[in-house]
Amino acid sequence: MTLQNKDLIRVAFDELSNGNSRALLDLMADDVTWRVMGTTPWSRTYVGKTSVIYDLLRPLGAQLVDRYRASAERVLSDGEFVIVQAIGNATTKLGVPYNNEYCFVYRFEDGLIREVTEYLDTALLLNALGTSVHNPNG
């Protein structure tokens, strides 16, 4: 099971490095939780795939010139967990580089991602993207 989950994440990041997020989205359970660490307006727990897409990924994508790309530098696994050290590359519509470094902790269950914990440079996040995340819950 561990090797299978690790391979699934590797394939998803191979696609993400080309700007295609579909493989990663397809791995997410409908009730996935995605926690962005920190104290920024972007930092919170997004509950459900719909929230991840509409409250996190689309607002992020709306600020970028082109599709977001991220490549996995290191992929480790232990039981139901897969940890990815990654580097993202993008440019905002204001011309600001958004090249963040991440550590993602994915928890799998039955071949699907149930939980994501995202660690990142939050100062870089705010400098590049500001505070304009859409939050329909106020």
Accessible surface in RSA format (square Angstrom, percent):
REM  Atomic radii and reference values for relative SASA: ProtOr
REM  Chains: A
REM  Algorithm: Lee & Richards
REM  Probe-radius: 1.40
REM  Slices: 20
REM RES _ NUM      All-atoms   Total-Side   Main-Chain    Non-polar    All polar
REM                ABS   REL    ABS   REL    ABS   REL    ABS   REL    ABS   REL
RES MET A   1   144.78  75.0  97.25  64.4  47.53 113.2  96.60  82.1  48.19  63.8
RES THR A   2    43.87  31.2  41.88  42.5   2.00   4.8  27.94  37.5  15.94  24.1
RES LEU A   3   122.31  68.1 118.82  85.0   3.49   8.8 120.03  84.3   2.28   6.1
RES GLN A   4   101.78  56.9  95.45  69.8   6.33  15.1  31.36  66.8  70.42  53.4
RES ASN A   5     1.30   0.9   1.30   1.3   0.00   0.0   0.00   0.0   1.30   1.3
RES LYS A   6    47.91  23.4  47.91  29.4   0.00   0.0   5.64   5.1  42.28  45.0
RES ASP A   7    65.39  45.8  64.38  64.1   1.01   2.4  25.19  59.3  40.19  40.1
RES LEU A   8    54.67  30.4  52.25  37.4   2.41   6.1  52.78  37.1   1.89   5.1
RES ILE A   9     0.00   0.0   0.00   0.0   0.00   0.0   0.00   0.0   0.00   0.0
RES ARG A  10   106.66  44.8 105.06  53.6   1.60   3.8  35.47  48.5  71.19  43.1
RES VAL A  11    89.30  58.8  89.02  80.6   0.28   0.7  89.30  77.6   0.00   0.0
RES ALA A  12     1.13   1.0   0.64   1.0   0.49   1.1   0.81   1.1   0.32   0.9
RES PHE A  13     3.66   1.8   2.45   1.5   1.21   3.2   2.84   1.7   0.82   2.3
RES ASP A  14    91.62  64.2  88.93  88.5   2.70   6.4  24.72  58.2  66.90  66.7
RES GLU A  15    63.42  36.4  63.42  48.0   0.00   0.0   9.08  17.6  54.34  44.4
RES LEU A  16    16.23   9.0  16.23  11.6   0.00   0.0  16.23  11.4   0.00   0.0
RES SER A  17    42.30  35.7  28.92  38.6  13.38  30.8  16.58  35.3  25.72  36.0
RES ASN A  18   107.70  74.3  86.82  83.9  20.88  50.3  22.41  53.9  85.29  82.4
RES GLY A  19     2.73   3.4   0.00   N/A   2.73   3.4   0.74   2.0   1.99   4.5
RES ASN A  20    58.09  40.1  55.86  54.0   2.23   5.4  17.72  42.6  40.37  39.0
RES SER A  21    36.61  30.9  35.91  47.9   0.70   1.6  17.75  37.8  18.86  26.4
RES ARG A  22   134.07  56.3 132.40  67.5   1.67   4.0  50.31  68.8  83.77  50.8
RES ALA A  23    26.11  24.0  17.41  26.9   8.70  19.8  23.28  32.8   2.83   7.5
RES LEU A  24    12.18   6.8  12.10   8.7   0.07   0.2  12.10   8.5   0.07   0.2
RES LEU A  25    14.73   8.2  14.73  10.5   0.00   0.0  14.73  10.3   0.00   0.0
RES ASP A  26    83.36  58.4  64.43  64.1  18.92  44.7  27.10  63.8  56.26  56.1
RES LEU A  27    20.04  11.2  20.03  14.3   0.01   0.0  20.04  14.1   0.00   0.0
RES MET A  28     3.72   1.9   0.21   0.1   3.52   8.4   0.21   0.2   3.52   4.7
RES ALA A  29     2.68   2.5   1.40   2.2   1.27   2.9   2.68   3.8   0.00   0.0
RES ASP A  30   117.35  82.2 103.37 102.9  13.99  33.1  37.49  88.2  79.86  79.6
RES ASP A  31    91.32  64.0  78.90  78.5  12.42  29.4  41.96  98.8  49.36  49.2
RES VAL A  32     0.00   0.0   0.00   0.0   0.00   0.0   0.00   0.0   0.00   0.0
RES THR A  33    41.42  29.5  41.42  42.0   0.00   0.0  31.43  42.2   9.99  15.1
RES TRP A  34    10.89   4.4  10.89   5.3   0.00   0.0  10.89   5.8   0.00   0.0
RES ARG A  35   120.03  50.4 120.01  61.2   0.02   0.1  22.19  30.3  97.84  59.3
RES VAL A  36     6.32   4.2   3.47   3.1   2.85   6.9   3.47   3.0   2.85   7.7
RES MET A  37    45.53  23.6  43.80  29.0   1.73   4.1  45.53  38.7   0.00   0.0
RES GLY A  38    46.29  57.1   0.00   N/A  46.29  57.1  20.95  57.5  25.34  56.8
RES THR A  39   142.77 101.5 107.83 109.3  34.94  83.3  81.51 109.5  61.26  92.6
RES THR A  40    11.98   8.5   4.39   4.5   7.59  18.1   6.28   8.4   5.70   8.6
RES PRO A  41    59.82  43.6  40.80  37.2  19.03  69.2  53.92  44.5   5.90  36.7
RES TRP A  42     3.83   1.5   3.83   1.9   0.00   0.0   3.83   2.0   0.00   0.0
RES SER A  43    18.07  15.3   0.54   0.7  17.52  40.4   1.15   2.5  16.92  23.7
RES ARG A  44    57.95  24.3  45.19  23.0  12.75  30.4  42.93  58.7  15.01   9.1
RES THR A  45    61.97  44.1  46.51  47.2  15.46  36.8  31.25  42.0  30.72  46.4
RES TYR A  46     0.20   0.1   0.00   0.0   0.20   0.5   0.20   0.1   0.00   0.0
RES VAL A  47   101.37  66.7  84.84  76.8  16.53  39.8  84.84  73.7  16.53  44.8
RES GLY A  48    12.67  15.6   0.00   N/A  12.67  15.6  12.67  34.8   0.00   0.0
RES LYS A  49    42.80  20.9  42.65  26.2   0.16   0.4  20.16  18.1  22.64  24.1
RES THR A  50    94.52  67.2  91.53  92.8   2.99   7.1  56.67  76.1  37.85  57.2
RES SER A  51    20.31  17.2  16.07  21.4   4.24   9.8  15.80  33.6   4.51   6.3
RES VAL A  52     0.00   0.0   0.00   0.0   0.00   0.0   0.00   0.0   0.00   0.0
RES ILE A  53    31.88  18.1  31.88  23.7   0.00   0.0  31.88  23.0   0.00   0.0
RES TYR A  54   110.41  51.5 104.57  59.5   5.83  15.2  67.86  51.0  42.54  52.4
RES ASP A  55    13.38   9.4  13.38  13.3   0.00   0.0   0.00   0.0  13.38  13.3
RES LEU A  56    12.42   6.9  12.42   8.9   0.00   0.0  12.42   8.7   0.00   0.0
RES LEU A  57    48.26  26.9  41.97  30.0   6.29  15.8  42.20  29.6   6.06  16.3
RES ARG A  58   137.33  57.7 128.48  65.5   8.84  21.1  50.08  68.4  87.24  52.9
RES PRO A  59    17.07  12.4   8.42   7.7   8.65  31.4  15.78  13.0   1.29   8.0
RES LEU A  60    26.56  14.8  26.56  19.0   0.00   0.0  26.56  18.7   0.00   0.0
RES GLY A  61    37.92  46.8   0.00   N/A  37.92  46.8  26.76  73.4  11.17  25.0
RES ALA A  62    63.44  58.3  46.14  71.2  17.31  39.4  55.52  78.2   7.92  21.0
RES GLN A  63    39.28  22.0  35.15  25.7   4.13   9.8  24.96  53.1  14.33  10.9
RES LEU A  64     5.91   3.3   0.24   0.2   5.67  14.3   0.24   0.2   5.67  15.3
RES VAL A  65   100.38  66.1  70.43  63.8  29.95  72.2  72.89  63.3  27.50  74.6
RES ASP A  66    92.41  64.7  79.84  79.5  12.57  29.7  33.24  78.2  59.17  59.0
RES ARG A  67   157.15  66.0 144.93  73.9  12.22  29.1  46.10  63.0 111.05  67.3
RES TYR A  68    41.96  19.6  34.39  19.6   7.57  19.7  33.60  25.2   8.36  10.3
RES ARG A  69    87.19  36.6  87.19  44.4   0.00   0.0  28.21  38.6  58.98  35.7
RES ALA A  70     2.31   2.1   1.56   2.4   0.74   1.7   2.31   3.2   0.00   0.0
RES SER A  71    39.07  33.0  38.09  50.8   0.98   2.3  28.08  59.8  10.99  15.4
RES ALA A  72    35.96  33.1   8.93  13.8  27.03  61.5   8.93  12.6  27.03  71.6
RES GLU A  73   102.27  58.7  67.87  51.3  34.40  81.9  16.59  32.1  85.68  70.0
RES ARG A  74   131.09  55.0 124.29  63.4   6.80  16.2  33.46  45.7  97.63  59.2
RES VAL A  75     6.26   4.1   0.78   0.7   5.48  13.2   0.78   0.7   5.48  14.9
RES LEU A  76    95.24  53.0  94.66  67.7   0.58   1.5  95.24  66.9   0.00   0.0
RES SER A  77    34.33  29.0   6.30   8.4  28.03  64.6   0.53   1.1  33.80  47.4
RES ASP A  78   108.57  76.1 103.53 103.0   5.05  11.9  26.03  61.3  82.54  82.3
RES GLY A  79    41.07  50.6   0.00   N/A  41.07  50.6  36.72 100.8   4.35   9.8
RES GLU A  80    77.53  44.5  71.70  54.2   5.83  13.9  24.11  46.6  53.42  43.6
RES PHE A  81    76.07  38.1  76.07  47.1   0.00   0.0  76.07  46.1   0.00   0.0
RES VAL A  82     0.00   0.0   0.00   0.0   0.00   0.0   0.00   0.0   0.00   0.0
RES ILE A  83    49.60  28.2  49.13  36.6   0.47   1.1  49.13  35.4   0.47   1.3
RES VAL A  84     0.00   0.0   0.00   0.0   0.00   0.0   0.00   0.0   0.00   0.0
RES GLN A  85    76.66  42.9  76.07  55.6   0.59   1.4  19.17  40.8  57.49  43.6
RES ALA A  86     0.60   0.6   0.00   0.0   0.60   1.4   0.00   0.0   0.60   1.6
RES ILE A  87    61.59  35.0  61.59  45.9   0.00   0.0  61.59  44.3   0.00   0.0
RES GLY A  88     0.00   0.0   0.00   N/A   0.00   0.0   0.00   0.0   0.00   0.0
RES ASN A  89    71.04  49.0  68.19  65.9   2.85   6.9  22.55  54.3  48.49  46.9
RES ALA A  90    15.88  14.6   1.19   1.8  14.69  33.4  13.26  18.7   2.62   6.9
RES THR A  91    58.56  41.6  54.08  54.8   4.47  10.7  25.03  33.6  33.52  50.7
RES THR A  92     3.57   2.5   3.57   3.6   0.00   0.0   3.57   4.8   0.00   0.0
RES LYS A  93   137.20  66.9 107.88  66.2  29.32  69.8  66.89  60.2  70.30  74.9
RES LEU A  94   163.09  90.8 130.81  93.6  32.28  81.1 136.88  96.1  26.21  70.5
RES GLY A  95    51.94  64.1   0.00   N/A  51.94  64.1  27.55  75.6  24.40  54.6
RES VAL A  96    53.21  35.0  51.93  47.0   1.28   3.1  53.21  46.2   0.00   0.0
RES PRO A  97    80.60  58.7  77.16  70.3   3.44  12.5  77.42  63.9   3.18  19.7
RES TYR A  98     4.20   2.0   4.20   2.4   0.00   0.0   0.34   0.3   3.86   4.8
RES ASN A  99    72.26  49.8  57.87  55.9  14.39  34.7  18.40  44.3  53.87  52.1
RES ASN A 100     0.14   0.1   0.04   0.0   0.10   0.2   0.10   0.2   0.04   0.0
RES GLU A 101   116.33  66.8 111.18  84.1   5.15  12.3  30.02  58.1  86.30  70.5
RES TYR A 102    14.19   6.6   7.21   4.1   6.98  18.2   7.05   5.3   7.13   8.8
RES CYS A 103    45.62  34.5  44.47  49.6   1.16   2.7  20.28  51.4  25.34  27.3
RES PHE A 104    15.96   8.0  15.96   9.9   0.00   0.0  15.96   9.7   0.00   0.0
RES VAL A 105    38.37  25.2  36.88  33.4   1.48   3.6  36.88  32.0   1.48   4.0
RES TYR A 106     0.42   0.2   0.42   0.2   0.00   0.0   0.00   0.0   0.42   0.5
RES ARG A 107    43.43  18.2  43.12  22.0   0.31   0.7  11.83  16.2  31.60  19.2
RES PHE A 108     3.67   1.8   1.34   0.8   2.33   6.1   1.39   0.8   2.28   6.5
RES GLU A 109    77.02  44.2  70.93  53.7   6.09  14.5  26.84  51.9  50.18  41.0
RES ASP A 110   113.91  79.8  85.05  84.6  28.86  68.3  30.30  71.3  83.61  83.4
RES GLY A 111    21.30  26.3   0.00   N/A  21.30  26.3  14.02  38.5   7.29  16.3
RES LEU A 112    63.04  35.1  63.04  45.1   0.00   0.0  63.04  44.3   0.00   0.0
RES ILE A 113     0.00   0.0   0.00   0.0   0.00   0.0   0.00   0.0   0.00   0.0
RES ARG A 114    52.75  22.1  49.64  25.3   3.11   7.4   9.81  13.4  42.94  26.0
RES GLU A 115    71.69  41.2  71.69  54.2   0.00   0.0  13.77  26.6  57.92  47.3
RES VAL A 116     1.88   1.2   0.00   0.0   1.88   4.5   0.00   0.0   1.88   5.1
RES THR A 117    30.03  21.4  29.98  30.4   0.05   0.1   6.08   8.2  23.95  36.2
RES GLU A 118    15.31   8.8  15.31  11.6   0.00   0.0   0.00   0.0  15.31  12.5
RES TYR A 119    99.64  46.5  98.01  55.8   1.64   4.3  64.12  48.2  35.52  43.8
RES LEU A 120    28.74  16.0   2.31   1.6  26.43  66.4   8.22   5.8  20.52  55.2
RES ASP A 121    70.99  49.7  60.02  59.7  10.97  25.9  25.46  59.9  45.53  45.4
RES THR A 122    40.20  28.6  37.83  38.4   2.37   5.7   6.44   8.7  33.76  51.0
RES ALA A 123    64.18  59.0  55.86  86.2   8.32  18.9  62.32  87.8   1.85   4.9
RES LEU A 124    49.59  27.6  47.35  33.9   2.24   5.6  48.97  34.4   0.61   1.6
RES LEU A 125     7.29   4.1   7.29   5.2   0.00   0.0   7.29   5.1   0.00   0.0
RES LEU A 126    64.93  36.2  56.78  40.6   8.15  20.5  56.98  40.0   7.95  21.4
RES ASN A 127   119.20  82.2  91.91  88.8  27.29  65.7  24.31  58.5  94.89  91.7
RES ALA A 128     8.93   8.2   0.22   0.3   8.71  19.8   0.27   0.4   8.66  22.9
RES LEU A 129     5.52   3.1   0.02   0.0   5.50  13.8   2.14   1.5   3.39   9.1
RES GLY A 130    27.29  33.7   0.00   N/A  27.29  33.7  25.80  70.8   1.49   3.3
RES THR A 131    90.90  64.7  75.59  76.6  15.31  36.5  41.97  56.4  48.93  74.0
RES SER A 132    79.63  67.3  55.21  73.7  24.41  56.2  56.08 119.4  23.55  33.0
RES VAL A 133    19.82  13.0   4.23   3.8  15.58  37.6   4.33   3.8  15.49  42.0
RES HIS A 134   102.08  55.8  94.52  65.7   7.56  19.3  67.86  69.9  34.22  39.8
RES ASN A 135    56.97  39.3  40.06  38.7  16.91  40.7  12.11  29.2  44.86  43.4
RES PRO A 136    78.85  57.5  42.03  38.3  36.82 133.8  49.96  41.2  28.89 179.5
RES ASN A 137   124.89  86.1  86.53  83.6  38.36  92.4  33.58  80.8  91.31  88.3
RES GLY A 138    93.85 115.7   0.00   N/A  93.85 115.7  46.14 126.6  47.71 106.9
END  Absolute sums over single chains surface
CHAIN  1 A     7237.0       5946.7       1290.3       3812.6       3424.4
END  Absolute sums over all chains
TOTAL          7237.0       5946.7       1290.3       3812.6       3424.4
